[in-house]
Amino acid sequence: MKIIKKYQDKINGVLSTFDRIIIKGHIRQFYSPSGKRHFLSANNILYKDFGSYANRVTEDLKNHIKQLTDKVNRPYIYLNSSKISKEATELKALKDNPIESGLICTIATVELCSSLQAIPNKETQKLELRNVNRKCLYFYFYFLYSEFGFMHIKLQSWFPFMVQVYINGREYLAKKLDKEGIEYRRYDNSFTYISDIEKAQEIANKIESVKLTGRLDAIVSKLNPYLSTIQDTFSMGYYWCVDQCEYATDIMFNNRKDLEEIYPSLVEHALGSLADVVPAGEIIKEIENVTQRKRRNNRYQSGLNVWSPETSLMFSIIRCTPKKLPHKILFYNRWYTWLRVLVLIKNLVFLFVVVGQ
């Protein structure tokens, strides 16, 4: 990165690693006709009985999750509207019932989903198991996990039991630094100081996808006991893939003054470089939207400034949003002494882990 070389006398460290990661788990056989037929045959389920069978499995799952939540004396909360913030609900649960680690709360809410349903085929006059869009109950599990830090898991209560996992790469790295005895300071979702930054980067580079998915398998199997039946039927469980991923490089300056001296020129250069891709007005609008949204986030309790040529204040975020691509590039600083370049990747086309390990 040219900026590092050019301003190396003002920079005391650079760290590149994952930020937010959203991983989805699918039972792939439930998305193929042969896989569905095999499941019904192996478990002696008739097409006409699938609906009642699925209802029983869902009820058992609901009861299991309520018992699991009650067992650790944590709140089980049902939200009857999508307008109610799940994050705000989780934060309140943590404030009202503080914990150092473990399950914060379980939130249940109805959402749209892709589910399995036995439907008549008009041509063959026979029932078929199809993937259809409908509504069903989802469970959100919020954790302060010993290995991953803050994370949450979203589990579908109906076949095919899609699961979504949110983890934060920097939370994950912080836990590994604790284990290695490396001192650090954090501000918001960033490191402002690391005693051995080269070792920290080495650890960050060794985050292995196969080991990560193995840990996710272990966690999810405790949440969904029916997974054992699925594994017995198909000889495999969830197929994990990255749905969204943020990868960020934090450039740590010696002091705030060094960063402030060069930041406006960096912003102007970035805006000029992006002019052919994204209209300046569109970039400014994205900056304002992100800033307002971040100020409403109660997790970190931090404010943001915005710089512009007209006001001579400090830009916080530039979000590049090419209309033809699902990816984004963010370029911003915060109150402290670091500059971040972040890439958000959506709709990944590569596989996260190879099946048949």
C-alpha positions as CSV (number, residue, x, y, z in Angstrom):
1,M,0.0,0.0,0.0
2,K,1.6,3.3,-1.2
3,I,0.4,5.3,1.8
4,I,2.3,3.1,4.2
5,K,5.6,3.6,2.4
6,K,5.1,7.3,1.9
7,Y,4.2,8.0,5.5
8,Q,6.1,5.3,7.3
9,D,7.7,7.8,9.7
10,K,4.2,8.7,10.9
11,I,2.9,5.1,11.2
12,N,3.6,2.7,14.1
13,G,1.8,-0.4,12.8
14,V,-0.5,-2.0,10.3
15,L,-3.0,-4.8,10.9
16,S,-5.1,-6.6,8.2
17,T,-7.7,-9.1,9.1
18,F,-11.4,-10.0,8.8
19,D,-14.0,-7.7,10.3
20,R,-17.7,-8.8,10.2
21,I,-18.4,-12.2,8.7
22,I,-21.7,-13.7,7.9
23,I,-21.6,-17.5,7.3
24,K,-24.6,-19.6,6.2
25,G,-25.1,-23.3,6.7
26,H,-27.3,-25.3,4.3
27,I,-28.3,-28.9,4.2
28,R,-27.7,-29.2,0.4
29,Q,-29.6,-32.4,-0.1
30,F,-32.9,-30.6,0.8
31,Y,-32.4,-28.6,-2.3
32,S,-32.3,-31.5,-4.8
33,P,-35.2,-33.8,-5.8
34,S,-33.1,-36.9,-5.2
35,G,-32.0,-35.7,-1.8
36,K,-35.5,-35.1,-0.7
37,R,-36.7,-38.5,-2.0
38,H,-33.8,-40.2,-0.1
39,F,-34.7,-38.3,3.1
40,L,-38.3,-39.4,3.0
41,S,-37.4,-43.0,2.1
42,A,-34.7,-43.4,4.7
43,N,-37.0,-42.1,7.5
44,N,-40.1,-44.0,6.3
45,I,-42.1,-40.8,5.7
46,L,-44.9,-40.7,3.2
47,Y,-45.4,-37.6,1.1
48,K,-48.9,-37.1,2.6
49,D,-47.5,-37.3,6.1
50,F,-44.6,-34.9,5.7
51,G,-46.6,-31.8,6.9
52,S,-47.5,-33.4,10.2
53,Y,-44.1,-34.9,10.6
54,A,-42.4,-31.5,10.0
55,N,-44.8,-29.9,12.5
56,R,-43.8,-32.4,15.2
57,V,-40.1,-31.8,14.5
58,T,-40.6,-28.0,14.7
59,E,-42.5,-28.3,18.0
60,D,-39.8,-30.5,19.5
61,L,-37.2,-27.9,18.4
62,K,-39.1,-25.0,19.9
63,N,-39.4,-26.9,23.2
64,H,-35.7,-27.8,23.2
65,I,-34.7,-24.2,22.6
66,K,-36.9,-22.9,25.4
67,Q,-35.5,-25.6,27.8
68,L,-32.0,-24.8,26.7
69,T,-32.5,-21.1,27.4
70,D,-34.2,-21.7,30.7
71,K,-31.5,-24.1,31.8
72,V,-28.9,-21.3,31.8
73,N,-31.4,-18.8,33.3
74,R,-31.4,-16.5,30.3
75,P,-34.4,-14.6,28.7
76,Y,-36.4,-16.1,25.9
77,I,-38.1,-13.2,24.0
78,Y,-40.7,-13.3,21.3
79,L,-40.9,-10.3,19.0
80,N,-44.2,-9.9,17.3
81,S,-43.0,-7.2,14.9
82,S,-40.1,-6.8,12.5
83,K,-40.0,-3.1,13.5
84,I,-38.7,-4.0,16.9
85,S,-34.9,-4.0,16.9
86,K,-33.3,-7.3,17.8
87,E,-30.0,-5.7,18.6
88,A,-31.7,-3.2,21.0
89,T,-33.6,-6.1,22.6
90,E,-30.3,-8.1,23.0
91,L,-28.5,-5.1,24.5
92,K,-31.3,-4.5,27.0
93,A,-31.3,-8.2,28.0
94,L,-27.5,-7.9,28.6
95,K,-27.9,-4.7,30.6
96,D,-30.7,-6.2,32.7
97,N,-29.0,-9.5,33.2
98,P,-25.2,-9.0,32.8
99,I,-23.0,-12.0,32.1
100,E,-19.3,-12.4,31.3
101,S,-19.7,-15.2,28.9
102,G,-22.4,-17.6,27.5
103,L,-25.9,-17.1,26.1
104,I,-27.2,-13.5,26.4
105,C,-30.7,-14.2,25.2
106,T,-32.8,-16.1,22.7
107,I,-35.1,-14.1,20.4
108,A,-37.9,-15.7,18.5
109,T,-39.6,-14.0,15.6
110,V,-41.6,-14.9,12.4
111,E,-39.9,-14.1,9.1
112,L,-40.1,-15.0,5.4
113,C,-38.2,-18.2,4.6
114,S,-37.7,-20.9,2.0
115,S,-39.1,-24.1,3.3
116,L,-40.1,-27.6,2.3
117,Q,-43.7,-28.5,1.6
118,A,-45.5,-31.4,0.0
119,I,-47.4,-30.0,-3.0
120,P,-49.3,-31.8,-5.8
121,N,-47.8,-32.0,-9.2
122,K,-50.6,-31.1,-11.7
123,E,-49.0,-33.1,-14.5
124,T,-48.2,-36.3,-12.6
125,Q,-51.1,-36.0,-10.1
126,K,-48.6,-37.0,-7.4
127,L,-47.3,-35.2,-4.3
128,E,-43.8,-33.7,-4.5
129,L,-41.6,-32.2,-1.8
130,R,-40.7,-28.7,-3.0
131,N,-38.9,-25.6,-1.8
132,V,-41.5,-22.8,-1.4
133,N,-41.5,-19.3,0.1
134,R,-43.6,-18.9,3.3
135,K,-43.3,-17.6,6.8
136,C,-41.9,-19.5,9.8
137,L,-40.4,-18.9,13.2
138,Y,-36.7,-18.1,13.4
139,F,-34.5,-18.2,16.5
140,Y,-31.7,-15.7,17.2
141,F,-29.1,-16.7,19.7
142,Y,-26.9,-14.0,21.1
143,F,-23.7,-15.1,22.7
144,L,-20.6,-13.7,24.5
145,Y,-18.5,-16.7,23.4
146,S,-15.2,-17.6,25.0
147,E,-13.6,-18.3,21.5
148,F,-15.4,-15.8,19.3
149,G,-16.4,-13.0,21.6
150,F,-19.8,-11.4,20.6
151,M,-21.6,-13.5,18.0
152,H,-25.1,-14.5,17.1
153,I,-26.7,-17.4,15.3
154,K,-30.0,-17.4,13.4
155,L,-31.7,-20.8,13.1
156,Q,-34.8,-21.6,11.0
157,S,-37.4,-23.7,12.9
158,W,-38.8,-25.5,9.8
159,F,-37.2,-27.7,7.2
160,P,-34.6,-27.2,5.7
161,F,-33.2,-25.6,8.9
162,M,-31.1,-22.9,7.3
163,V,-28.6,-21.4,9.8
164,Q,-26.8,-18.1,9.7
165,V,-23.8,-17.2,11.9
166,Y,-22.4,-13.7,12.6
167,I,-18.9,-13.4,14.0
168,N,-16.5,-10.5,14.2
169,G,-13.0,-11.2,13.1
170,R,-11.5,-8.7,15.5
171,E,-13.4,-10.1,18.4
172,Y,-12.1,-13.5,17.3
173,L,-8.5,-12.2,17.0
174,A,-8.7,-10.5,20.5
175,K,-9.5,-13.8,22.1
176,K,-6.5,-15.4,20.4
177,L,-4.2,-12.5,21.5
178,D,-5.5,-13.0,25.1
179,K,-4.5,-16.7,24.8
180,E,-1.0,-15.7,23.5
181,G,-0.5,-13.1,26.3
182,I,-0.2,-10.3,23.8
183,E,-1.2,-6.9,25.2
184,Y,-3.5,-4.6,23.2
185,R,-5.9,-1.7,23.5
186,R,-9.2,-1.5,21.7
187,Y,-11.4,1.4,20.7
188,D,-14.8,0.6,19.2
189,N,-14.2,-2.4,16.8
190,S,-10.5,-1.7,16.3
191,F,-7.1,-2.1,17.9
192,T,-5.3,1.1,18.7
193,Y,-2.3,-0.6,20.2
194,I,-0.8,-4.1,20.0
195,S,2.4,-4.9,21.8
196,D,3.6,-7.3,19.2
197,I,1.9,-6.4,16.0
198,E,3.9,-8.7,13.8
199,K,2.9,-11.7,15.9
200,A,-0.7,-10.4,15.9
201,Q,-0.7,-10.3,12.0
202,E,0.8,-13.8,12.0
203,I,-2.1,-15.1,14.2
204,A,-4.6,-13.3,12.0
205,N,-3.2,-14.9,8.9
206,K,-3.7,-18.4,10.4
207,I,-7.5,-18.2,10.9
208,E,-8.4,-21.4,9.2
209,S,-11.8,-22.0,7.6
210,V,-11.9,-25.7,8.2
211,K,-11.3,-25.4,11.9
212,L,-13.8,-22.6,12.1
213,T,-16.6,-24.6,10.4
214,G,-15.8,-27.5,12.7
215,R,-16.5,-25.3,15.7
216,L,-19.7,-24.0,14.2
217,D,-20.9,-27.6,13.6
218,A,-20.3,-28.3,17.3
219,I,-22.2,-25.2,18.4
220,V,-25.2,-25.6,16.1
221,S,-25.6,-29.3,17.0
222,K,-26.3,-28.3,20.6
223,L,-29.0,-25.9,19.4
224,N,-30.7,-28.2,16.9
225,P,-30.9,-31.8,18.2
226,Y,-32.6,-32.9,14.9
227,L,-29.3,-32.4,13.2
228,S,-28.2,-35.9,14.3
229,T,-31.1,-37.4,12.3
230,I,-30.0,-35.4,9.2
231,Q,-26.4,-36.5,9.6
232,D,-27.5,-40.1,10.0
233,T,-29.6,-39.8,6.8
234,F,-27.1,-38.0,4.6
235,S,-23.8,-38.9,6.3
236,M,-23.0,-35.2,6.5
237,G,-24.4,-32.1,8.1
238,Y,-24.3,-28.4,7.2
239,Y,-22.4,-27.1,4.2
240,W,-20.9,-23.8,5.3
241,C,-20.3,-20.9,2.9
242,V,-19.5,-17.2,3.4
243,D,-22.5,-14.9,2.5
244,Q,-20.9,-11.6,3.4
245,C,-17.4,-10.7,4.5
246,E,-15.5,-7.6,5.5
247,Y,-11.8,-7.5,5.3
248,A,-10.1,-4.4,6.7
249,T,-6.6,-2.9,7.0
250,D,-6.0,-0.6,10.0
251,I,-3.1,1.8,9.7
252,M,-2.1,3.0,13.1
253,F,-0.6,6.5,13.2
254,N,1.8,7.8,15.9
255,N,-0.7,10.4,17.0
256,R,-3.9,12.1,15.9
257,K,-2.2,15.1,14.5
258,D,-0.2,13.1,12.0
259,L,-3.4,11.5,10.7
260,E,-5.3,14.8,10.6
261,E,-2.6,16.5,8.5
262,I,-2.9,14.1,5.6
263,Y,-6.5,12.9,5.9
264,P,-8.2,15.7,3.9
265,S,-5.8,15.2,0.9
266,L,-6.4,11.4,1.1
267,V,-10.2,12.0,0.9
268,E,-9.9,14.4,-2.0
269,H,-7.7,11.9,-3.9
270,A,-10.1,9.1,-3.2
271,L,-13.1,11.1,-4.4
272,G,-11.2,12.0,-7.6
273,S,-10.2,8.4,-8.2
274,L,-13.8,7.2,-7.8
275,A,-15.4,9.9,-9.9
276,D,-15.6,7.6,-12.9
277,V,-17.3,4.9,-10.9
278,V,-19.6,6.6,-8.5
279,P,-21.0,10.2,-8.7
280,A,-19.7,12.4,-5.9
281,G,-23.2,13.2,-4.8
282,E,-23.9,9.5,-4.4
283,I,-20.8,9.1,-2.3
284,I,-21.7,12.0,0.0
285,K,-25.2,10.5,0.5
286,E,-23.7,7.2,1.5
287,I,-21.4,9.0,4.0
288,E,-24.3,10.8,5.6
289,N,-26.4,7.6,5.8
290,V,-23.6,5.5,7.4
291,T,-22.8,8.3,9.9
292,Q,-26.4,8.6,11.0
293,R,-26.8,4.9,11.3
294,K,-23.6,4.5,13.3
295,R,-24.7,7.2,15.7
296,R,-27.8,5.1,16.5
297,N,-25.7,2.0,17.3
298,N,-25.6,1.7,21.1
299,R,-23.1,-1.1,21.2
300,Y,-19.9,1.0,21.1
301,Q,-21.2,4.4,22.2
302,S,-19.0,6.4,19.9
303,G,-19.6,9.5,17.7
304,L,-18.3,10.4,14.3
305,N,-17.3,13.6,12.6
306,V,-17.7,14.4,8.9
307,W,-15.2,16.4,6.9
308,S,-16.0,18.3,3.7
309,P,-14.3,21.1,1.7
310,E,-17.1,23.4,2.7
311,T,-16.9,22.8,6.5
312,S,-13.3,21.8,7.0
313,L,-14.4,19.1,9.4
314,M,-13.2,15.5,9.3
315,F,-14.7,12.9,6.9
316,S,-15.6,9.7,8.7
317,I,-16.6,7.3,6.0
318,I,-16.4,7.1,2.2
319,R,-18.5,4.3,0.9
320,C,-17.9,3.4,-2.8
321,T,-21.0,1.7,-4.2
322,P,-20.7,0.8,-7.9
323,K,-24.2,0.1,-9.1
324,K,-23.2,-3.0,-11.1
325,L,-21.4,-4.7,-8.3
326,P,-22.6,-6.0,-4.9
327,H,-19.3,-5.1,-3.2
328,K,-18.4,-1.9,-1.3
329,I,-15.2,-0.2,-0.3
330,L,-15.0,2.0,2.8
331,F,-12.2,4.4,3.7
332,Y,-12.5,6.1,7.1
333,N,-11.0,7.2,10.4
334,R,-12.4,7.5,13.9
335,W,-11.7,9.6,16.9
336,Y,-8.4,8.0,17.6
337,T,-5.2,7.6,15.5
338,W,-6.0,5.0,12.9
339,L,-7.1,4.9,9.3
340,R,-9.1,2.0,7.9
341,V,-9.5,0.7,4.4
342,L,-12.3,-1.9,4.3
343,V,-13.7,-4.1,1.6
344,L,-17.2,-5.6,1.9
345,I,-17.8,-8.6,-0.3
346,K,-21.4,-9.8,-0.9
347,N,-22.7,-12.7,-3.0
348,L,-19.5,-14.6,-2.9
349,V,-19.0,-17.0,-5.8
350,F,-16.2,-19.1,-4.2
351,L,-16.7,-21.8,-1.7
352,F,-15.7,-21.3,1.9
353,V,-14.8,-24.9,2.6
354,V,-14.5,-28.0,0.4
355,V,-17.1,-30.7,1.0
356,G,-15.7,-34.2,1.7
357,Q,-12.8,-33.1,3.9
